[in-house]
């Protein structure tokens, strides 16, 4: 009797190499985007790519351990709106396409990514202020600042 083991999404995608390729394209887009780039100011792109790759590899069933913060804590001090999340999600979709990931695999990847939306998106500025401590540096980047280059932190 032959028992076939179903491949994980991680394996079906081609393992770490594919995740790294997608995340390189994706974070290049984020770091260049006139609005989203402000969330990454002062943060090493390669380090963020590596953490995101490990995080998604683990979520996709890869034998990779992720030791970083979970999404809710990693984004706690950032005021991320639905519009920002959707914009980020669209850039991820584009990145998957550019990396040559099949539509079926991309849909599965995006479904996993989308599952963390409620942990990241703040319903209102009031809700955001309730979820952060007074001593934490809050990051609020209005869309109008897309071309001005500045970020509001308090």
N, CA, C and O of each residue as an XYZ file, in Angstrom:
616
protein
N       0.841     -1.175      0.000
C       0.000      0.000      0.000
C       0.891      1.244      0.000
O       1.803      1.368      0.817
N       0.617      2.145     -0.911
C       1.383      3.380     -1.018
C       0.580      4.510     -0.392
O      -0.575      4.747     -0.747
N       1.206      5.188      0.529
C       0.561      6.334      1.161
C       1.223      7.590      0.603
O       2.425      7.805      0.758
N       0.419      8.395     -0.038
C       0.991      9.626     -0.585
C       0.756     10.772      0.393
O      -0.334     10.957      0.934
N       1.797     11.509      0.588
C       1.719     12.649      1.498
C       1.415     13.894      0.673
O       2.086     14.173     -0.321
N       0.410     14.628      1.090
C       0.058     15.852      0.389
C       1.128     16.908      0.668
O       1.524     17.123      1.813
N       1.579     17.549     -0.385
C       2.583     18.593     -0.236
C       1.977     19.827      0.415
O       0.812     20.153      0.190
N       2.767     20.498      1.211
C       2.332     21.764      1.800
C       2.378     22.850      0.721
O       3.024     22.680     -0.313
N       1.698     23.946      0.967
C       1.761     25.078      0.048
C       3.212     25.542     -0.105
O       3.646     25.897     -1.200
N       3.941     25.533      0.986
C       5.358     25.903      0.968
C       6.114     25.072     -0.074
O       6.859     25.616     -0.888
N       5.916     23.752     -0.041
C       6.603     22.864     -0.985
C       6.080     23.037     -2.406
O       6.854     23.032     -3.363
N       4.769     23.189     -2.542
C       4.180     23.366     -3.875
C       4.697     24.631     -4.559
O       4.862     24.666     -5.779
N       4.948     25.659     -3.767
C       5.451     26.921     -4.314
C       6.911     26.835     -4.749
O       7.365     27.626     -5.575
N       7.637     25.878     -4.195
C       9.056     25.760     -4.511
C       9.962     26.115     -3.350
O      11.161     26.328     -3.530
N       9.387     26.179     -2.153
C      10.187     26.392     -0.949
C      10.673     27.818     -0.756
O      10.106     28.774     -1.284
N      11.747     27.925      0.023
C      12.278     29.237      0.407
C      12.646     30.113     -0.784
O      12.455     31.329     -0.744
N      13.164     29.511     -1.827
C      13.602     30.301     -2.984
C      12.460     31.136     -3.554
O      12.653     32.301     -3.902
N      11.276     30.545     -3.650
C      10.129     31.276     -4.186
C       9.672     32.358     -3.224
O       9.391     33.482     -3.640
N       9.595     32.029     -1.946
C       9.183     33.030     -0.961
C      10.162     34.200     -0.942
O       9.746     35.356     -0.865
N      11.448     33.907     -1.011
C      12.454     34.972     -1.023
C      12.321     35.847     -2.267
O      12.444     37.069     -2.188
N      12.072     35.225     -3.402
C      11.912     35.974     -4.655
C      10.711     36.909     -4.569
O      10.805     38.088     -4.912
N       9.584     36.377     -4.110
C       8.366     37.185     -3.982
C       8.590     38.324     -2.997
O       8.226     39.467     -3.275
N       9.184     38.022     -1.853
C       9.365     39.061     -0.834
C      10.363     40.130     -1.274
O      10.227     41.287     -0.877
N      11.343     39.782     -2.068
C      12.269     40.791     -2.608
C      11.503     41.763     -3.506
O      11.638     42.979     -3.370
N      10.708     41.227     -4.415
C       9.909     42.071     -5.316
C       8.934     42.922     -4.502
O       8.806     44.126     -4.725
N       8.253     42.278     -3.560
C       7.232     42.928     -2.738
C       7.812     44.073     -1.907
O       7.276     45.181     -1.917
N       8.895     43.811     -1.196
C       9.461     44.857     -0.340
C      10.154     45.950     -1.146
O      10.234     47.089     -0.687
N      10.655     45.631     -2.330
C      11.144     46.699     -3.212
C       9.996     47.658     -3.521
O      10.180     48.875     -3.511
N       8.828     47.116     -3.792
C       7.642     47.941     -4.070
C       7.244     48.761     -2.842
O       6.967     49.955     -2.956
N       7.216     48.125     -1.668
C       6.812     48.824     -0.445
C       7.785     49.946     -0.098
O       7.369     51.041      0.279
N       9.064     49.673     -0.226
C      10.079     50.674      0.118
C      10.114     51.834     -0.881
O      10.649     52.899     -0.573
N       9.556     51.636     -2.060
C       9.513     52.695     -3.073
C       8.161     53.400     -3.130
O       8.048     54.464     -3.740
N       7.147     52.832     -2.510
C       5.804     53.404     -2.600
C       5.748     54.743     -1.856
O       6.238     54.836     -0.731
N       5.157     55.784     -2.466
C       5.156     57.108     -1.841
C       4.460     57.183     -0.480
O       4.791     58.054      0.324
N       3.529     56.313     -0.211
C       2.830     56.323      1.078
C       3.383     55.244      2.017
O       3.734     55.527      3.163
N       3.455     54.028      1.528
C       3.832     52.900      2.379
C       5.286     52.929      2.832
O       5.613     52.394      3.891
N       6.151     53.540      2.052
C       7.583     53.546      2.400
C       7.849     54.157      3.771
O       8.830     53.799      4.423
N       6.995     55.070      4.217
C       7.216     55.740      5.501
C       7.121     54.780      6.686
O       7.740     55.014      7.724
N       6.360     53.714      6.538
C       6.252     52.729      7.613
C       7.564     51.966      7.814
O       7.785     51.370      8.869
N       8.423     51.986      6.808
C       9.658     51.209      6.845
C      10.902     52.062      7.057
O      12.017     51.542      7.076
N      10.717     53.354      7.216
C      11.858     54.259      7.398
C      12.699     53.810      8.596
O      12.178     53.585      9.689
N      13.988     53.686      8.371
C      14.902     53.295      9.441
C      14.979     51.805      9.695
O      15.678     51.373     10.612
N      14.275     51.010      8.905
C      14.282     49.556      9.083
C      14.994     48.897      7.902
O      14.739     49.234      6.746
N      15.870     47.973      8.199
C      16.640     47.268      7.188
C      15.733     46.373      6.349
O      15.071     45.478      6.874
N      15.708     46.623      5.051
C      14.820     45.880      4.160
C      15.118     44.383      4.164
O      14.195     43.570      4.215
N      16.387     44.015      4.111
C      16.728     42.588      4.074
C      16.250     41.878      5.331
O      15.763     40.749      5.257
N      16.382     42.521      6.477
C      15.933     41.917      7.737
C      14.419     41.710      7.724
O      13.926     40.683      8.191
N      13.690     42.676      7.194
C      12.230     42.549      7.126
C      11.843     41.451      6.134
O      10.942     40.657      6.406
N      12.516     41.404      4.993
C      12.248     40.340      4.017
C      12.481     38.967      4.645
O      11.676     38.053      4.469
N      13.580     38.829      5.373
C      13.909     37.545      6.000
C      12.853     37.139      7.030
O      12.450     35.977      7.087
N      12.408     38.101      7.843
C      11.374     37.789      8.849
C      10.056     37.404      8.183
O       9.402     36.448      8.599
N       9.670     38.150      7.148
C       8.413     37.850      6.459
C       8.488     36.490      5.771
O       7.508     35.745      5.750
N       9.639     36.173      5.214
C       9.820     34.873      4.567
C       9.677     33.747      5.586
O       8.989     32.761      5.324
N      10.314     33.881      6.735
C      10.204     32.850      7.783
C       8.769     32.747      8.292
O       8.264     31.645      8.506
N       8.112     33.885      8.487
C       6.730     33.898      8.974
C       5.808     33.162      8.004
O       5.055     32.273      8.403
N       5.873     33.538      6.729
C       4.989     32.915      5.742
C       5.364     31.453      5.500
O       4.480     30.624      5.283
N       6.643     31.124      5.533
C       7.065     29.727      5.359
C       6.423     28.859      6.429
O       5.909     27.780      6.134
N       6.453     29.328      7.667
C       5.839     28.575      8.763
C       4.330     28.446      8.554
O       3.767     27.369      8.751
N       3.679     29.532      8.158
C       2.220     29.514      7.956
C       1.818     28.633      6.777
O       0.698     28.125      6.730
N       2.735     28.453      5.827
C       2.450     27.641      4.644
C       2.845     26.182      4.824
O       2.745     25.392      3.884
N       3.289     25.820      6.012
C       3.602     24.422      6.283
C       5.043     24.028      6.073
O       5.362     22.839      6.061
N       5.916     24.994      5.908
C       7.338     24.696      5.754
C       7.974     24.372      7.096
O       7.472     24.770      8.147
N       9.070     23.653      7.049
C       9.791     23.289      8.276
C      10.741     24.423      8.645
O      11.950     24.233      8.771
N      10.163     25.599      8.813
C      10.919     26.804      9.137
C      10.318     27.383     10.404
O       9.101     27.539     10.507
N      11.159     27.696     11.356
C      10.666     28.278     12.613
C      10.722     29.798     12.527
O      11.750     30.372     12.169
N       9.620     30.435     12.855
C       9.554     31.896     12.908
C       9.625     32.309     14.364
O       8.821     31.856     15.179
N      10.581     33.166     14.699
C      10.787     33.568     16.084
C      10.421     35.023     16.336
O      10.616     35.526     17.442
N       9.898     35.698     15.333
C       9.566     37.113     15.493
C       8.219     37.332     16.159
O       7.557     36.393     16.600
N       7.837     38.589     16.217
C       6.549     38.964     16.801
C       5.417     38.514     15.895
O       5.578     38.413     14.679
N       4.280     38.247     16.498
C       3.081     37.946     15.725
C       2.540     39.265     15.155
O       2.838     40.334     15.689
N       1.746     39.200     14.076
C       1.313     40.416     13.388
C       0.700     41.494     14.288
O       1.006     42.675     14.126
N      -0.144     41.110     15.217
C      -0.805     42.106     16.063
C       0.220     42.929     16.845
O       0.102     44.152     16.923
N       1.208     42.273     17.414
C       2.227     42.987     18.192
C       3.226     43.720     17.285
O       3.686     44.810     17.624
N       3.551     43.137     16.160
C       4.514     43.762     15.250
C       3.979     45.067     14.663
O       4.752     45.960     14.318
N       2.651     45.174     14.552
C       2.033     46.352     13.937
C       1.241     47.187     14.939
O       0.514     48.100     14.547
N       1.374     46.890     16.186
C       0.591     47.523     17.246
C       0.697     49.048     17.246
O      -0.312     49.736     17.404
N       1.893     49.574     17.072
C       2.094     51.009     17.179
C       1.865     51.750     15.858
O       2.092     52.958     15.778
N       1.419     51.034     14.827
C       1.180     51.649     13.518
C      -0.317     51.796     13.271
O      -1.090     50.859     13.470
N      -0.707     52.983     12.838
C      -2.113     53.205     12.487
C      -2.307     52.736     11.050
O      -2.052     53.475     10.100
N      -2.758     51.508     10.912
C      -2.967     50.897      9.601
C      -4.464     50.810      9.350
O      -5.202     50.141     10.074
N      -4.886     51.502      8.311
C      -6.295     51.537      7.936
C      -6.600     50.417      6.947
O      -5.701     49.746      6.439
N      -7.872     50.238      6.692
C      -8.307     49.265      5.686
C      -7.700     49.610      4.324
O      -7.250     48.725      3.595
N      -7.691     50.890      3.991
C      -7.134     51.326      2.712
C      -5.651     50.955      2.595
O      -5.208     50.474      1.551
N      -4.896     51.179      3.659
C      -3.474     50.820      3.651
C      -3.280     49.314      3.493
O      -2.434     48.867      2.718
N      -4.065     48.542      4.227
C      -3.936     47.090      4.138
C      -4.256     46.620      2.719
O      -3.530     45.802      2.154
N      -5.338     47.137      2.148
C      -5.734     46.725      0.799
C      -4.681     47.112     -0.240
O      -4.417     46.353     -1.173
N      -4.088     48.281     -0.079
C      -3.023     48.710     -0.977
C      -1.833     47.750     -0.886
O      -1.281     47.332     -1.904
N      -1.451     47.413      0.334
C      -0.364     46.462      0.558
C      -0.694     45.105     -0.066
O       0.154     44.474     -0.698
N      -1.930     44.672      0.122
C      -2.388     43.387     -0.407
C      -2.319     43.384     -1.946
O      -1.930     42.385     -2.552
N      -2.697     44.503     -2.566
C      -2.616     44.618     -4.027
C      -1.165     44.539     -4.509
O      -0.879     43.923     -5.536
N      -0.261     45.162     -3.768
C       1.160     45.098     -4.140
C       1.709     43.681     -3.983
O       2.572     43.256     -4.752
N       1.211     42.960     -2.996
C       1.612     41.560     -2.845
C       1.097     40.744     -4.028
O       1.818     39.901     -4.563
N      -0.139     40.989     -4.433
C      -0.710     40.285     -5.594
C       0.151     40.544     -6.838
O       0.478     39.612     -7.572
N       0.512     41.792     -7.068
C       1.376     42.145     -8.203
C       2.723     41.425     -8.112
O       3.240     40.924     -9.111
N       3.272     41.381     -6.917
C       4.582     40.750     -6.708
C       4.534     39.260     -7.004
O       5.458     38.709     -7.602
N       3.460     38.614     -6.586
C       3.289     37.186     -6.863
C       3.233     36.946     -8.367
O       3.838     36.004     -8.880
N       2.501     37.808     -9.066
C       2.394     37.695    -10.522
C       3.769     37.880    -11.174
O       4.178     37.087    -12.022
N       4.470     38.937    -10.765
C       5.786     39.231    -11.337
C       6.797     38.120    -11.063
O       7.708     37.897    -11.859
N       6.636     37.427     -9.941
C       7.553     36.337     -9.590
C       7.205     35.042    -10.320
O       7.931     34.054    -10.213
N       6.103     35.046    -11.057
C       5.717     33.863    -11.819
C       4.955     32.819    -11.034
O       4.888     31.661    -11.447
N       4.375     33.210     -9.901
C       3.567     32.282     -9.100
C       2.229     32.087     -9.814
O       1.603     33.058    -10.237
N       1.797     30.845     -9.947
C       0.541     30.554    -10.644
C      -0.639     31.213     -9.935
O      -0.571     31.496     -8.739
N      -1.709     31.455    -10.669
C      -2.904     32.086    -10.090
C      -3.448     31.293     -8.915
O      -3.847     31.876     -7.906
N      -3.471     29.966     -9.031
C      -3.982     29.119     -7.954
C      -3.132     29.257     -6.692
O      -3.658     29.415     -5.590
N      -1.820     29.195     -6.866
C      -0.915     29.321     -5.718
C      -0.992     30.731     -5.126
O      -0.950     30.901     -3.908
N      -1.103     31.733     -5.990
C      -1.202     33.121     -5.522
C      -2.468     33.312     -4.685
O      -2.431     33.976     -3.649
N      -3.573     32.742     -5.123
C      -4.827     32.848     -4.352
C      -4.670     32.229     -2.970
O      -5.151     32.777     -1.979
N      -4.003     31.096     -2.909
C      -3.791     30.431     -1.615
C      -2.882     31.269     -0.711
O      -3.134     31.391      0.487
N      -1.842     31.835     -1.282
C      -0.926     32.698     -0.529
C      -1.685     33.920     -0.008
O      -1.585     34.264      1.169
N      -2.442     34.570     -0.893
C      -3.173     35.781     -0.516
C      -4.230     35.505      0.550
O      -4.513     36.361      1.387
N      -4.804     34.320      0.516
C      -5.789     33.948      1.541
C      -5.132     33.879      2.921
O      -5.706     34.329      3.913
N      -3.939     33.318      2.974
C      -3.205     33.260      4.247
C      -2.865     34.674      4.705
O      -3.071     35.023      5.868
N      -2.351     35.477      3.798
C      -1.990     36.853      4.125
C      -3.210     37.628      4.636
O      -3.126     38.350      5.630
N      -4.324     37.471      3.955
C      -5.558     38.196      4.300
C      -6.100     37.779      5.671
O      -6.784     38.559      6.334
N      -5.798     36.578      6.082
C      -6.291     36.076      7.374
C      -5.778     36.910      8.550
O      -6.351     36.853      9.639
N      -4.722     37.673      8.348
C      -4.150     38.478      9.432
C      -4.650     39.924      9.429
O      -4.209     40.738     10.240
N      -5.556     40.233      8.529
C      -6.050     41.608      8.394
C      -6.612     42.152      9.702
O      -6.269     43.265     10.100
N      -7.452     41.402     10.367
C      -8.096     41.879     11.608
C      -7.087     42.137     12.722
O      -7.359     42.922     13.631
N      -5.948     41.498     12.662
C      -4.920     41.720     13.681
C      -4.128     43.002     13.423
O      -3.481     43.529     14.328
N      -4.181     43.491     12.208
C      -3.339     44.612     11.806
C      -4.118     45.913     11.638
O      -3.660     46.976     12.059
N      -5.295     45.825     11.023
C      -6.088     47.021     10.717
C      -6.749     47.567     11.976
O      -7.320     46.824     12.774
N      -6.658     48.887     12.131
C      -7.329     49.572     13.240
C      -8.638     50.146     12.706
O      -8.661     50.763     11.641
N      -9.720     49.943     13.441
C     -11.041     50.393     12.996
C     -11.188     51.908     12.989
O     -11.938     52.457     12.183
N     -10.478     52.579     13.879
C     -10.563     54.037     13.970
C      -9.330     54.553     14.695
O      -8.598     53.789     15.325
N      -9.111     55.850     14.598
C      -7.979     56.441     15.308
C      -8.172     56.298     16.812
O      -7.205     56.130     17.555
N      -9.423     56.366     17.258
C      -9.712     56.198     18.686
C      -9.353     54.787     19.148
O      -8.753     54.603     20.207
N      -9.723     53.810     18.356
C      -9.390     52.418     18.689
C      -7.877     52.227     18.698
O      -7.338     51.505     19.537
N      -7.204     52.876     17.762
C      -5.744     52.795     17.700
C      -5.113     53.318     18.984
O      -4.226     52.676     19.545
N      -5.557     54.463     19.447
C      -4.982     55.036     20.668
C      -5.277     54.178     21.895
O      -4.522     54.205     22.867
N      -6.356     53.427     21.856
C      -6.677     52.540     22.983
C      -5.797     51.291     23.002
O      -5.649     50.654     24.045
N      -5.217     50.941     21.861
C      -4.415     49.710     21.786
C      -2.928     49.955     21.986
O      -2.144     49.007     21.983
N      -2.528     51.203     22.159
C      -1.113     51.489     22.389
C      -0.940     52.121     23.757
O      -1.859     52.740     24.294
N       0.241     51.956     24.307
C       0.570     52.558     25.592
C       1.045     53.982     25.343
O       1.589     54.284     24.280
N       0.843     54.844     26.307
C       1.240     56.244     26.153
C       2.722     56.412     25.858
O       3.102     57.360     25.171
N       3.564     55.522     26.356
C       5.006     55.646     26.147
C       5.469     55.099     24.798
O       6.624     55.295     24.421
N       4.588     54.417     24.067
C       4.980     53.850     22.777
C       4.992     54.929     21.694
O       4.146     55.822     21.673
N       5.951     54.825     20.816
C       6.024     55.719     19.667
C       4.971     55.261     18.657
O       5.047     54.153     18.128
N       4.011     56.107     18.402
C       2.946     55.763     17.454
C       3.326     56.264     16.062
O       3.907     57.339     15.911
N       2.994     55.476     15.063
C       3.290     55.850     13.685
C       1.968     56.057     12.959
O       1.185     55.125     12.775
N       1.740     57.303     12.553
C       0.526     57.672     11.828
C       0.978     58.380     10.557
O       1.615     59.432     10.621
N       0.652     57.813      9.417
C       1.099     58.374      8.149
C      -0.115     58.623      7.253
O      -0.590     57.711      6.577
N      -0.613     59.863      7.250
C      -1.760     60.183      6.397
C      -1.413     60.037      4.917
O      -0.263     60.224      4.519
N      -2.391     59.709      4.127
C      -2.184     59.552      2.690
C      -1.664     60.845      2.067
O      -0.888     60.810      1.113
N      -2.090     61.977      2.604
C      -1.676     63.275      2.064
C      -0.164     63.487      2.153
O       0.381     64.365      1.485
N       0.510     62.688      2.973
C       1.956     62.822      3.120
C       2.712     62.000      2.086
O       3.942     61.952      2.110
N       1.996     61.363      1.191
C       2.636     60.499      0.195
C       3.749     61.200     -0.564
O       4.776     60.593     -0.866
N       3.551     62.464     -0.872
C       4.550     63.176     -1.661
C       5.415     64.116     -0.838
O       6.409     64.643     -1.338
N       5.043     64.331      0.427
C       5.782     65.306      1.228
C       7.016     64.720      1.902
O       7.926     65.462      2.272
N       7.060     63.399      2.066
C       8.235     62.758      2.641
C       8.273     62.666      4.147
O       9.206     62.075      4.691
N       7.294     63.226      4.853
C       7.330     63.214      6.309
C       6.390     62.204      6.915
O       5.424     61.781      6.281
N       6.671     61.817      8.138
C       5.802     60.894      8.880
C       5.485     61.510     10.224
O       6.300     62.235     10.796
N       4.303     61.221     10.723
C       3.881     61.735     12.019
C       4.073     60.654     13.061
O       3.408     59.618     13.027
N       4.975     60.898     13.977
C       5.149     59.972     15.098
C       5.029     60.775     16.370
O       5.513     61.904     16.451
N       4.384     60.194     17.364
C       4.294     60.893     18.658
C       4.686     59.970     19.768
O       4.676     60.366     20.933
